[in-house]
Amino acid sequence: MSTPSPGRRTVLRGAALTGAAGFGLTGLTACSGSGSGGRDPRQAVPTAPVDLGPADDVPVGGSRLYRERRLVVSQPTRGDFKAFGAVCTHAGCVLTSVKELEGDCTCHGSRFDTTNGEVLTGPANAPLPEVPIRVEGGRLIAGPGD
């Protein structure tokens, strides 16, 4: 007596469920552990000076995300610049947007105050790391001085 072979639909459904289950486990792993997905948010802090461009690019009373540099800069009042690493302290995603003086990480919904780095909405529970910033010749320079 032979056992019937599973049909094509059964095989494909099983493969899809196995892939989805593996994806779910991977997603859970990225969110577990130290709360930073194994990534240290301080890695977003430059170890050498970084020229971010004209200081005028950051609006007074607002923020600008330098996503490719993993930095967020705010100017709460004219001439008062604040900079922070833009790597979310929850799972290590780079912030995705800023609106006025708030930075958003859409990976899991965390929001940060861009004037002090503090968490406004979790799941992140640690503030963004502060980065030294200064204006030289009308340009923003983030990171340590020379």
N, C-alpha and C positions, 0 to 999 in steps of 0.2 A: 504494500500500500504506500503510495507516495503522498507527500505533503504538498498542497497547492502552493505555488509561488505567490508572493504578494503582488497586487496590481500596481501599475505605474503610479496611480493617484496615491496609494498608501505609502509608497516609497518616497515620493516627493513631499508629502505632508510630513512624514517623519523627519526628513532632512531639514525642512523649514523650521520645525519645532526645535530640533537640536541646535540649529544656528541661532534661533531666537533665545534659547535658554543660555547658550554660551555668551551671547551679547549681554544678557541681563547680569550674568555673573561678573563679566568684565566691568560693567558699569558700577556694580556694587563694590567691587574691589577698588576702583578709582576713588570712591567716596569714603572708604573705610580707613581705619588706622589712625594716623596722626592728625587727621583733619585737613591735611594739605595734599592728599593723594600722592604722598611721597615726594612732592616738590616743595622746596623751601622758598616761600614768597620773597625772602631777602635776596634771592637770585636776581630779582628785578632791579635791585639797587646797583647802579653803575659803579664800577671800580675806578673809572677814569672819567674825566670831564666829557660831557655829551652836549653838543650844540643842537638845541631844539628849534632854532630859528628865531624870527622876530618876536619880541615880547608882546607886541601888539596883537599877535595871533590868539592870545588868551584874553577873553573879554572880562572887563571889570564886572564883578558879581557873578562870574561864571567859571567854567572849567574847559579844558581841552584835553582830550585823550590822545596820547602819542602811542598808539597801539603797537606799532612796529618796534618802538623803543621800550615798550612795557612800562610806560610812565604816564601819570596823570598830573596835570598842573592846574591849580586854581589861582584866581586873583580876586579874593573876597572884597578888597578895597584897592583903589588905585595904587599901584606900585608895591603891593604886598603879595608876593607870590609864595605858594605852598606847593611842594611836589611830593609825590608818593609813588612807590612801586605799584604798578597796575595789575599785579598777579593776585587773584582772589586768594585769601587765606583759608578758604574752605577746601577746594580741590585743585587749586593751581591753574585755573583757567584765567586767561587775560580778560580784563574788563572789556565789555563789548560796546558800551556807549556812556556818554555823560549828558546830563540835562541840568543846567544851571550849576548847582554845587553838589550834585550827587552823581556817583559812578555806579553803573549797573553791571552785574555779572549774570548773564542770562543762562549760564550752565545750570545753576540751581536756585537762582533768584536772590542772591545776596546783593545788598546795596550798601554803599559807603559814602560818608561825608568827605568831600574832596578838600575841605579846609583843615581837617585834623586826622583823616584816615580812619576814623571810628566807624564801626559797623552800625548801620541803620536798621537793616533787616538781615536775618540769618538765612541760611544755616551757618555762615561764617561767624566765628566768635572771637577772632583776633583782628586788630586794626591793620591797615596797610602800613608797610614800613615807610618811614619818612626818608626823603632824599634831599640832601642839600641842593639849593638852587640860588642862582644869582643872575643879575643882569649885567652884561658887559657889552658896551657899544650898542645898546639897544637889542641885544640878542640874549635869549635865555640859555644859560649853561647849567646843566644838572650834573650832580655828582661831586666828588671831592675837588677841592681847589688844587692848583698846580703846586 
